[in-house]
Amino acid sequence: MNISLESMPWHAAAGGAVIGLAVAVLLLFNGRIAGISGIVGGLFRMQKGDISWRIAFIAGLILSIAAWKFFWILPEIRIESSYGMLALAGLLVGYGTRLGSGCTSGHGVCGMSRRSPRSIAATIVFMGMGFVTVYLIRHVWSI
Amino acid sequence: MIMIIALLAGLVFGAGLILSGMVNPAIVLAFLDVAGNWDSSLLWVMGGAVTIGSIAFALAKRRKVSFLGVPMQMPTTTKIDKRLLLGSFLFGIGWGIAGICPGPALVLAGSGETEIFVFLAAMLLGMGIFEIAEKKHR
C-alpha cells in the first residue's frame, strides 16, 4: 500500500474536491444529482430516455481505474472481507440505499452540499451505524 | 452531449475516489474504526467534496434549466420518514461490514477482482428486491 495516500490528508481533500467537481459537472450541465445508488437504481425502472445517461455515467466510473493507470500508478487496493461478508454487505447496501433514497454520494456529498435536513439525517444514521458495526465486528466479536 | 458529460462526470468522480483513497476499503474501515487506529481521510474527502458541491448547488438553485437546457432535477421530498431512516440504518451496517459503498464498488469493478463482483452482484440483488417490493406495494 502507498503509505502517503493513507497518512496524508492532502490527497483526501484534493480527491474530495475532484469528486465535488464531478458533482458540479453532472448538476450544472445535465441537471442531475450525482447519487450513485440512485443512478444505478434508476436502471431498474426502465423508463424510456432515462437509461443511456445512467449507463454512460456508470461506464465512466468503471473505466476510471483504467484511465488512472494510463497516467499514474494505482495505489494498492485490497478487499479483505470474505465472500460471505461481501455478499451480506452488498445486499444491505443495495436494499438500504434504495429504501433510504441515497448513499454516501447522494446524501453525504450532494445532500450536505445543498444543506438538506433529510440528507443530513440520513448521513448521521448511516455513518453512525458504520461506526457501531465496525466497533462490534472488530472490538466486541473480533471477527 | 448529455452522454459525453455523463461519461466524463463518471470518470472524474472515479478519479476523485481513487485519488482520495476511498476506493480502498481498508481506509474507509479505518475511518469507521473509532476505537482502533483511526484514519481521518474520509472526513477530508467529505470536506473537499462538500466545499465544491456547495458552490455548484448554490449556482444550480438560481437556474430552472442546466447549461445544456435540460430541466434541473432536484429532490422534492423533504420529510424525514421511517423509510429514510431504516434504509440508512441498513446501508450503514452493510457499509461497516465491508467498507464499500456504491461509488467505490463500481470503480473497483474496473480492477477485475473477484471479491468486488460478489459485492456488486449482491448489491444489485438488494436493489432488485427493493424494486419488486415497491411494485407489490403500489
Interface residues (C-beta under 8 A of the other chain):
Chain A: M1 L5 E6 P9 H11 A12 A13 A14 G15 G16 A17 V18 I19 G20 L21 A22 V23 A24 V25 L26 L27 L28 F29 N30 G31 R32 I33 A34 I36 S37 V40 G41 F44 R45 S52 W53 R54 A56 F57 I58 A59 G60 L61 I62 L63 S64 I65 A66 A67 W68 L74 P75 E76 I77 R78 I79 E80 S81 Y83 M85 L86 A87 L88 A89 G90 L91 L92 V93 G94 Y95 G96 T97 R98 L99 G100 S101 C103 T104 S105 H107 G108 V109 C110 G111 M112 S113 R114 S116 P117 R118 A121 A122 T123 V125 F126 M127 G128 M129 G130 F131 V132 T133 V134 Y135 I137 R138 H139
Chain B: M1 I2 M3 I4 I5 A6 L7 L8 A9 G10 L11 V12 F13 G14 A15 G16 L17 I18 L19 S20 G21 M22 V23 N24 P25 A26 I27 L29 A30 L32 D33 V34 A35 G36 D39 S40 S41 L42 L43 W44 V45 M46 G47 G48 A49 V50 T51 I52 G53 S54 I55 A56 F57 L59 A60 K61 R63 V65 S66 F67 L68 V70 P71 M72 Q73 M74 P75 T77 T78 K79 I80 R83 L84 L85 L86 G87 S88 F89 L90 F91 G92 I93 G94 W95 G96 I97 A98 G99 I100 C101 P102 G103 A105 L106 V107 L108 A109 G110 S111 E113 E115 I116 V118 F119 L120 A121 A122 M123 L124 L125 G126 M127 G128 I129 F130 E131
